[in-house]
Amino acid sequence: MSIPDKNWQPPNVSIDTTMGEVVVELYWKHAPLTCRNFAELARRGYYNGTKFHRIIKDFMIQGGDPTGTGRGGASIYGKTFDDEVHADLKHTGAGIVSMANSGPDTNGSQFFITLAPCQWLDGKHTIFGRISNGMMTVKQLGQVETDGSDRPIDDVKIIRGTVKTH
């Protein structure tokens, strides 16, 4: 599949989960490659049916891995792509949306949503959006029961991701 034109910049992506809808406002000005990756993966249906495979109460919820293991997923640019870290974007509180990674410049398809301030992540993860609608759903996701490996006891899934043009 092709990569969308640089002028394609939908402002939001809706994530319908098994617990409700969450809308992500995308930060195109700060992270255009990351926003394009996230929006295009949602448009392609890449996230449909995937699990939130890692949830840590008062920290974050993580998803976007089609294998459900935390070790899978690829970007629209290939397996991984470079970070777009900006000093003026910080993990200041709940509802910040960032790319999960395994070190510098290893972004793929996985992302996380913060449940609290996480300043130790600043400069290490690309922030590409915020939750503009659905924070109650995010809070509910953050309260699910997990096992010793931070995996939800009962599956919590993304039903579908949808690009919103308004």
Backbone torsions as a table, in degrees:
resi	resn	phi	psi	omega
1	MET	NA	151.9	-178.2
2	SER	-86.5	160.9	176.5
3	ILE	-88.5	134.2	-178.6
4	PRO	-60.9	153.7	176.3
5	ASP	-59.0	149.7	-179.6
6	LYS	-60.8	-22.4	178.7
7	ASN	-79.0	-12.3	177.8
8	TRP	-78.9	105.4	-177.3
9	GLN	-138.6	71.6	177.6
10	PRO	-62.1	138.0	-174.4
11	PRO	-73.2	-23.5	-174.2
12	ASN	-142.4	154.8	169.7
13	VAL	-127.3	128.5	176.4
14	SER	-94.4	133.3	176.8
15	ILE	-117.2	109.1	175.6
16	ASP	-86.2	119.3	-179.9
17	THR	-110.5	171.9	176.8
18	THR	-69.5	-6.9	178.8
19	MET	-114.3	-0.3	-179.9
20	GLY	137.0	179.4	-177.2
21	GLU	-92.9	143.8	174.8
22	VAL	-129.7	131.3	178.2
23	VAL	-110.9	127.5	179.1
24	VAL	-102.5	120.8	170.8
25	GLU	-84.1	125.2	-175.2
26	LEU	-90.4	140.1	179.8
27	TYR	-97.5	73.1	-176.8
28	TRP	-60.8	-35.8	-177.4
29	LYS	-62.7	-37.2	-175.4
30	HIS	-94.8	-29.2	-173.0
31	ALA	-142.7	63.4	-175.3
32	PRO	-63.4	-38.4	179.0
33	LEU	-65.7	-42.0	-178.5
34	THR	-69.2	-42.9	177.6
35	CYS	-62.0	-43.0	179.6
36	ARG	-62.7	-42.1	178.7
37	ASN	-61.0	-50.9	-177.5
38	PHE	-63.1	-48.0	-178.6
39	ALA	-64.5	-42.1	-179.1
40	GLU	-69.5	-39.4	176.2
41	LEU	-61.0	-40.7	176.9
42	ALA	-63.6	-45.3	-178.3
43	ARG	-62.5	-36.9	179.8
44	ARG	-74.5	-11.0	-177.0
45	GLY	83.7	13.5	-176.9
46	TYR	-59.4	-37.8	-176.9
47	TYR	-85.0	-11.8	-176.1
48	ASN	-60.5	126.8	178.0
49	GLY	81.8	1.6	-179.5
50	THR	-83.9	157.7	-177.9
51	LYS	-93.7	152.2	159.9
52	PHE	-81.3	101.8	-168.8
53	HIS	-87.3	-11.8	-178.2
54	ARG	-143.4	121.7	178.2
55	ILE	-134.3	122.7	178.7
56	ILE	-121.3	114.0	-177.1
57	LYS	-53.0	137.2	179.4
58	ASP	61.9	19.2	177.2
59	PHE	-132.6	-73.1	-177.5
60	MET	-165.9	164.6	170.7
61	ILE	-119.4	136.2	-175.2
62	GLN	-124.8	138.2	178.6
63	GLY	-151.4	-167.5	176.6
64	GLY	95.3	6.5	179.5
65	ASP	-104.0	112.6	-178.6
66	PRO	-64.5	-18.6	178.2
67	THR	-84.1	-17.8	-178.5
68	GLY	74.0	9.1	-175.8
69	THR	-100.5	-19.8	-172.5
70	GLY	90.8	0.4	-178.8
71	ARG	-117.6	2.2	-175.0
72	GLY	-112.1	-178.2	176.1
73	GLY	104.2	151.7	179.6
74	ALA	-143.4	157.7	179.1
75	SER	-88.8	174.8	175.5
76	ILE	-74.4	-13.6	-177.7
77	TYR	-94.7	-1.3	-171.8
78	GLY	130.5	-165.6	-177.5
79	LYS	-57.5	-51.7	-178.3
80	THR	-134.6	169.5	174.1
81	PHE	-147.6	167.5	-171.9
82	ASP	-73.1	156.1	175.8
83	ASP	-68.1	154.4	171.7
84	GLU	-129.6	68.5	-176.3
85	VAL	-88.4	133.2	179.1
86	HIS	-126.3	133.3	-177.8
87	ALA	-61.5	-26.4	-178.2
88	ASP	-84.9	-2.8	174.7
89	LEU	-108.7	126.8	-176.2
90	LYS	-132.3	156.9	175.7
91	HIS	-84.5	72.0	-170.2
92	THR	-83.6	-15.3	-177.7
93	GLY	-177.4	-167.3	-179.5
94	ALA	-69.0	144.8	174.0
95	GLY	96.1	6.2	175.3
96	ILE	-82.3	134.7	-178.6
97	VAL	-110.9	123.1	-175.7
98	SER	-134.3	162.3	174.8
99	MET	-81.7	134.1	170.3
100	ALA	-79.5	148.4	179.0
101	ASN	-152.0	174.7	177.4
102	SER	-118.0	26.5	-178.6
103	GLY	137.0	179.8	-177.6
104	PRO	-57.7	137.1	172.9
105	ASP	59.0	39.4	179.4
106	THR	-123.5	34.0	178.6
107	ASN	-70.7	138.0	177.0
108	GLY	-130.0	-106.6	178.8
109	SER	-116.5	-15.0	-174.6
110	GLN	-78.1	142.9	-179.9
111	PHE	-140.2	165.1	174.4
112	PHE	-138.9	157.7	177.6
113	ILE	-120.7	125.7	-178.0
114	THR	-73.2	150.6	176.3
115	LEU	-111.7	-3.6	-176.7
116	ALA	-166.3	172.0	174.0
117	PRO	-60.3	139.9	-177.9
118	CYS	-140.3	59.5	-173.2
119	GLN	-60.4	-24.5	178.7
120	TRP	-66.9	-13.0	177.5
121	LEU	-89.8	-13.1	-178.8
122	ASP	-58.8	133.7	-180.0
123	GLY	82.9	-5.6	-178.3
124	LYS	-112.3	-20.3	-177.3
125	HIS	-133.3	137.6	178.8
126	THR	-73.3	116.4	172.5
127	ILE	-83.8	125.7	-178.6
128	PHE	-127.8	4.8	178.4
129	GLY	179.4	-175.2	177.2
130	ARG	-146.0	159.2	176.2
131	ILE	-78.1	116.9	179.7
132	SER	-98.2	-16.4	178.3
133	ASN	-155.6	136.0	177.5
134	GLY	104.3	22.3	179.9
135	MET	-63.7	-28.9	176.4
136	MET	-65.2	-37.9	176.3
137	THR	-64.1	-44.0	178.2
138	VAL	-58.7	-44.9	179.7
139	LYS	-62.1	-40.7	178.3
140	GLN	-65.0	-42.1	177.1
141	LEU	-58.2	-40.6	-178.3
142	GLY	-69.6	-10.5	-178.4
143	GLN	-102.9	0.9	-176.7
144	VAL	-67.4	152.5	179.2
145	GLU	-72.0	135.2	-179.4
146	THR	-126.2	164.2	176.4
147	ASP	-89.5	-172.1	-178.5
148	GLY	-66.1	-13.6	177.8
149	SER	-104.4	16.4	178.6
150	ASP	66.5	20.7	176.5
151	ARG	-94.9	134.3	178.8
152	PRO	-57.7	138.1	177.1
153	ILE	-62.9	-46.8	175.5
154	ASP	-106.1	133.5	-178.1
155	ASP	-54.9	134.1	171.5
156	VAL	-118.5	120.4	-170.3
157	LYS	-123.2	158.6	166.6
158	ILE	-87.5	117.1	178.4
159	ILE	-73.4	-49.2	177.3
160	ARG	-161.5	150.7	171.2
161	GLY	-108.1	139.2	-177.5
162	THR	-134.4	132.6	175.8
163	VAL	-77.5	130.9	179.4
164	LYS	-109.7	128.4	-178.2
165	THR	-93.9	5.3	178.4
166	HIS	-140.2	NA	NA
